[in-house]
Amino acid sequence: MGNKSVTLGKVPPPLAASMTFNTFKIPTSYRPDHQKALTYAQEAATAFAAYPDGWLAFFGGHGSGKTHLAVAIAGEQIQKGKKVYYFHVADLLDHLRHTFRPDSTIAYDRLFEEVKTADILVLDDLGLEKTTPWAEEKLRQLFGHRYDYRLPTVITTALTVPKVEENKLEGIAPIVSRLRDKSVCHLVNLDAPDYRVSGRVQGRKSPPGRDAQRSRS
């Protein structure tokens, strides 16, 4: 992995700088029900960041603010000195596959153990990964361990979690079953428009070419 091992599992600096609780703004142009959903999600994220306990899962459409809140939680915990790992789920699986290569500088067992036991684990975009049997098994092991030990975990997904069968992703159904366990996981629906498509950032129009930098997936 070369120099990538230094930043493995770290929140990318541009995200850490731009996606904080202070920069999470709810457009006044949104419908009242959308504003209510985002306000509830923001409050849930703030509470979790203050006292991480169990799992917090954000589900909703792309650009609704899921990643922003997840990164904000990670930032707060990093400031408190916690061991935080942040991954897009697909990237995590790529890293794990890479550890099997002869030129890998990180052992698979060590990486997987660090991710499984992290103080805070943030898994972004569950459901976008390639669902091979190997990938599904690794995810089941990861989620199973953190579920059994009730380790603080933040998950974002564009899946309609309560209706996983309609998503035709039966391979991760055991994971979604754990997400439905209200004794462990707090499910939060970000029912709001795509922030990037709306073309508004903190109440102003986005400058050309800044969509990727300001995205709140």
C-alpha positions as CSV (number, residue, x, y, z in Angstrom):
1,M,0.0,0.0,0.0
2,G,3.0,2.3,0.3
3,N,2.2,5.7,1.7
4,K,-1.5,4.8,1.7
5,S,-0.9,2.9,4.9
6,V,-0.2,6.2,6.7
7,T,-3.7,7.5,6.0
8,L,-5.6,4.2,6.0
9,G,-8.9,4.6,7.6
10,K,-8.5,8.3,8.2
11,V,-11.1,10.9,7.4
12,P,-9.8,12.8,4.3
13,P,-8.7,16.2,5.4
14,P,-11.0,18.1,2.9
15,L,-14.0,16.3,4.4
16,A,-12.9,16.8,8.0
17,A,-12.5,20.5,7.4
18,S,-15.8,21.0,5.5
19,M,-18.1,18.5,7.1
20,T,-18.6,19.6,10.7
21,F,-21.7,20.2,12.9
22,N,-21.1,23.9,12.4
23,T,-21.3,23.7,8.7
24,F,-24.4,21.5,8.6
25,K,-27.0,24.0,7.4
26,I,-30.6,23.2,6.7
27,P,-31.9,25.3,3.8
28,T,-34.9,27.4,4.7
29,S,-36.2,26.7,1.2
30,Y,-36.8,23.1,2.0
31,R,-40.3,21.9,2.8
32,P,-41.2,21.7,6.5
33,D,-41.1,17.9,6.5
34,H,-37.7,17.9,5.0
35,Q,-36.4,20.4,7.5
36,K,-37.9,18.4,10.3
37,A,-36.1,15.2,9.1
38,L,-32.8,16.9,8.8
39,T,-33.2,18.6,12.2
40,Y,-33.9,15.2,13.8
41,A,-30.9,13.7,12.0
42,Q,-28.6,16.5,13.2
43,E,-29.8,16.1,16.8
44,A,-29.3,12.3,16.7
45,A,-25.8,12.8,15.3
46,T,-24.9,15.4,18.0
47,A,-26.2,13.2,20.8
48,F,-24.2,10.2,19.5
49,A,-21.0,12.3,19.1
50,A,-21.4,13.3,22.8
51,Y,-22.1,9.8,24.1
52,P,-21.4,7.1,21.5
53,D,-23.4,4.0,22.3
54,G,-24.4,1.2,20.0
55,W,-25.0,2.0,16.4
56,L,-26.3,5.0,14.5
57,A,-27.4,4.4,10.9
58,F,-28.4,7.1,8.5
59,F,-30.4,6.1,5.4
60,G,-31.7,8.3,2.6
61,G,-31.1,9.4,-0.9
62,H,-27.7,10.6,-2.2
63,G,-26.8,14.1,-1.2
64,S,-29.2,14.2,1.7
65,G,-26.5,14.8,4.3
66,K,-25.7,11.3,5.6
67,T,-21.9,11.5,5.0
68,H,-21.7,15.1,6.4
69,L,-23.2,14.0,9.7
70,A,-21.1,10.8,9.9
71,V,-17.9,12.7,9.3
72,A,-18.9,15.3,11.8
73,I,-19.3,12.6,14.4
74,A,-15.9,11.2,13.5
75,G,-14.3,14.6,13.9
76,E,-15.7,15.1,17.3
77,Q,-14.5,11.7,18.5
78,I,-11.0,12.3,17.0
79,Q,-10.8,15.5,19.0
80,K,-11.5,13.5,22.1
81,G,-8.6,11.1,21.4
82,K,-10.7,8.1,20.3
83,K,-9.4,5.6,17.7
84,V,-11.6,6.3,14.8
85,Y,-11.7,4.4,11.5
86,Y,-13.6,5.9,8.5
87,F,-14.1,3.9,5.3
88,H,-16.3,3.8,2.3
89,V,-17.4,0.2,2.5
90,A,-16.2,-0.5,-1.1
91,D,-12.8,1.0,-0.3
92,L,-12.5,-1.1,2.9
93,L,-13.1,-4.3,1.0
94,D,-10.5,-3.2,-1.6
95,H,-7.9,-2.6,1.2
96,L,-8.7,-6.0,2.7
97,R,-8.2,-7.7,-0.7
98,H,-4.9,-5.8,-1.2
99,T,-3.5,-7.2,2.1
100,F,-3.5,-10.7,0.5
101,R,-0.9,-9.5,-2.1
102,P,2.7,-10.5,-1.6
103,D,3.8,-6.8,-1.7
104,S,1.4,-5.7,1.0
105,T,3.0,-3.9,3.9
106,I,-0.1,-4.6,6.2
107,A,-1.1,-8.0,7.3
108,Y,-4.8,-8.9,6.6
109,D,-5.3,-10.1,10.2
110,R,-3.9,-6.9,11.7
111,L,-6.0,-4.6,9.5
112,F,-9.2,-6.5,10.0
113,E,-8.7,-6.7,13.8
114,E,-8.0,-3.0,14.0
115,V,-11.2,-2.2,12.1
116,K,-13.3,-4.6,14.1
117,T,-12.2,-3.3,17.4
118,A,-11.9,0.5,16.7
119,D,-13.4,2.8,19.3
120,I,-15.5,4.3,16.6
121,L,-16.1,2.9,13.1
122,V,-17.7,4.9,10.4
123,L,-18.8,2.9,7.3
124,D,-20.0,5.1,4.5
125,D,-22.2,4.0,1.6
126,L,-23.2,0.5,2.6
127,G,-24.8,-1.3,-0.4
128,L,-22.7,0.3,-3.1
129,E,-19.9,-2.3,-2.8
130,K,-19.6,-5.2,-5.2
131,T,-21.5,-8.0,-3.5
132,T,-19.3,-11.0,-4.1
133,P,-19.5,-14.0,-1.7
134,W,-16.1,-13.0,-0.2
135,A,-17.2,-9.4,0.3
136,E,-20.4,-10.4,1.9
137,E,-18.6,-12.8,4.3
138,K,-16.1,-10.1,5.4
139,L,-19.0,-7.7,6.0
140,R,-20.9,-10.2,8.0
141,Q,-17.9,-10.9,10.2
142,L,-17.2,-7.2,10.7
143,F,-20.8,-6.3,11.5
144,G,-21.3,-9.5,13.6
145,H,-18.3,-8.7,15.8
146,R,-19.3,-5.1,16.4
147,Y,-22.9,-6.1,17.0
148,D,-22.0,-8.8,19.5
149,Y,-19.8,-6.3,21.5
150,R,-22.1,-3.3,21.0
151,L,-19.2,-1.3,19.6
152,P,-20.0,2.3,18.5
153,T,-20.6,2.3,14.8
154,V,-21.9,4.8,12.3
155,I,-23.3,3.6,9.0
156,T,-24.7,5.5,6.0
157,T,-26.6,3.8,3.2
158,A,-28.9,4.7,0.3
159,L,-30.7,1.5,0.9
160,T,-34.3,1.6,2.1
161,V,-33.3,-0.3,5.2
162,P,-36.8,-1.3,6.4
163,K,-37.4,-2.9,2.9
164,V,-34.1,-4.6,2.1
165,E,-35.8,-7.3,0.1
166,E,-36.9,-4.6,-2.4
167,N,-33.3,-3.6,-2.8
168,K,-32.5,-7.1,-4.1
169,L,-29.4,-7.3,-1.9
170,E,-30.2,-10.5,-0.1
171,G,-26.5,-11.2,0.5
172,I,-26.3,-8.5,3.2
173,A,-29.7,-9.2,4.6
174,P,-28.1,-10.5,7.9
175,I,-26.4,-7.1,8.3
176,V,-29.7,-5.2,7.6
177,S,-31.4,-7.4,10.2
178,R,-28.9,-6.2,12.8
179,L,-29.6,-2.6,11.7
180,R,-33.3,-3.2,12.4
181,D,-32.5,-4.2,16.0
182,K,-33.7,-1.1,17.9
183,S,-31.9,-2.3,21.1
184,V,-28.6,-1.7,19.3
185,C,-29.2,0.5,16.3
186,H,-30.8,3.9,16.0
187,L,-32.1,4.2,12.4
188,V,-32.5,7.8,11.1
189,N,-34.2,8.5,7.8
190,L,-32.8,11.6,6.1
191,D,-35.9,12.3,4.0
192,A,-34.6,15.4,2.1
193,P,-33.7,16.4,-1.4
194,D,-30.2,16.0,-3.0
195,Y,-28.3,18.9,-1.6
196,R,-26.0,19.0,-4.7
197,V,-28.8,19.1,-7.2
198,S,-30.5,21.9,-5.3
199,G,-27.4,24.0,-6.0
200,R,-27.4,25.6,-2.6
201,V,-24.6,25.6,0.0
202,Q,-25.3,27.2,3.4
203,G,-28.1,29.2,1.8
204,R,-26.1,30.4,-1.2
205,K,-25.6,29.1,-4.7
206,S,-22.5,26.9,-5.1
207,P,-19.6,28.4,-7.1
208,P,-19.0,26.5,-10.4
209,G,-16.9,23.4,-9.9
210,R,-17.3,23.2,-6.1
211,D,-20.0,20.6,-6.0
212,A,-17.6,17.7,-5.3
213,Q,-15.8,19.6,-2.6
214,R,-19.1,20.6,-0.9
215,S,-21.0,17.4,-1.5
216,R,-23.1,16.0,1.4
217,S,-23.8,12.5,0.3
